[in-house]
Amino acid sequence: MKIIEAPSPNFDERSLPVTMIVLHYTGMQDGESAIARLRDPEAKVSSHYVVAEDGTVLRLVDEERRAWHAGASHWRDIEDVNSASVGIEIVNPGHEFGYRPFPDEQVEAVIRLVHDIKDRHQITRGNIVGHSDIAPARKRDPGELFPWGKLARLRLALPRPTKNLVDPMWSQPGFLLALERFGYDVSDAMAAIMAFQRRFRPELVDGEVDAECRMILLALLLPKPQGDD
């Protein structure tokens, strides 16, 4: 895979080994503006990679360094997500500027990049996440149109469970306890529920805990989630 070097000055030193991959969308009107911002020392944001809509991959920060893509975030027992992760920005205007499906060429490039990073750092599928998973109160990216199922079929993300589903009949507080156990920050309950839905039930993101949500989450907490994806 050809990678174009486009260095950003926005990085510092890691304090943790790499155990995560975080996927973002750029959320700006065009890719050029997003790349410029990620390389602007005044912006104080960056990512390790940017994947353009035509599949071009740019490297902004070396993986040995800590890029500034996650912000205030949490996943499982990790509070300094920037130190523990490789960040990939995927060019897409996002919900604010005309959210749209990700082109096939772009998705294929993301898949190749994630596969390479996952193998080199021996990252588990459960630690390949979206920005909204690690910061549900602040972020919605990469959003409900991102094709997580394609990554899951290649064992590059957790699948959406579809087999042998059982409703545990949790109350909403019970669901939130289970969601926290899975890895989410649930201090903003509605945002956490919607982040979970955006990832694992994207066709209906309403913030309501229903039987389908409960069944999916219970299955994800089992040792081997089973899904068509």
Disulfide bonds with the S-S distance in Angstrom:
none
